[in-house]
Structures are given as structure tokens and as C-alpha cells.
Amino acid sequence: QVQLVESGGGSVQPGGSLRLSCAASGFTFTGYALSWYRQQPGKERELVAAITRAGRTTTYTDAVKGRFTISRDNAKNTVYLQMNSLKPEDTAVYYCYARPLYGREYWGQGTQVTVSS
């Protein structure tokens, strides 16, 4: 059974930090690029960060550049999103997404991140 399970979400104050984890099972993890998406209240889901299969290249949306870092540990079948200097506008449900070169994609169920004072 294919699963992507996010964890690490929660409530933090502005300026705080949080690290999200996404543990994968049921598919060949190294064959997939991994991404984090988020859906802010009242908005469409958007790409936050992405990492290639071997973890050598990363990309970020402008809103999080310099604050968020995506990484992956292929030995643990896990992708991470380190979030620093959090802002209220970072409040969203964050989703883990796995994409192969060809074939079907997989989504996690999401984890809530709330940034407020």
C-alpha cells in the first residue's frame, strides 16, 4: 500500500521554526522527485519547494526563498521541509507530493501549520 505520511505540523509564533517530515512507503522512493505544496486559507494549492531524485537540486517559490529548506534522506525514505522565520502568511495545510519520471503521482494527506501570535 502506497503511503506518504506527513508529520511535524503545529502552531508556532511568528519568527519561529518548524520541521516537517514526510515518510514514504509502498513505492520506490529514489525513483521520485519530491515536493512540498501548501494550501493557504481561501487560496489554491501552490508549490513550495521541490527536490530531485538524488537530492542534488532544489527549487523554491519566491515567498519562501531563504527561509525554507527542502531535503531528503533516501536511506530513510523521508523528505523534510525545514521552515525558519515563519510568518503568519505561511499558515496553510502542507502536503507532500511524489512524482516519477513516468507513471502516477502520490499525495500525502497534509499537515496543518499555523503561525500566529
Secondary structure, DSSP 8 states (H G I E B T S, - for coil): --EEEEE--EEE-TT--EEEEEEEESS-GGGEEEEEEEE-TTS--EEEEEE-TTS--EEE-GGGTTTEEEEEETTTTEEEEEE-S--GGG-EEEEEEEEESSS--EE---EEEEE--
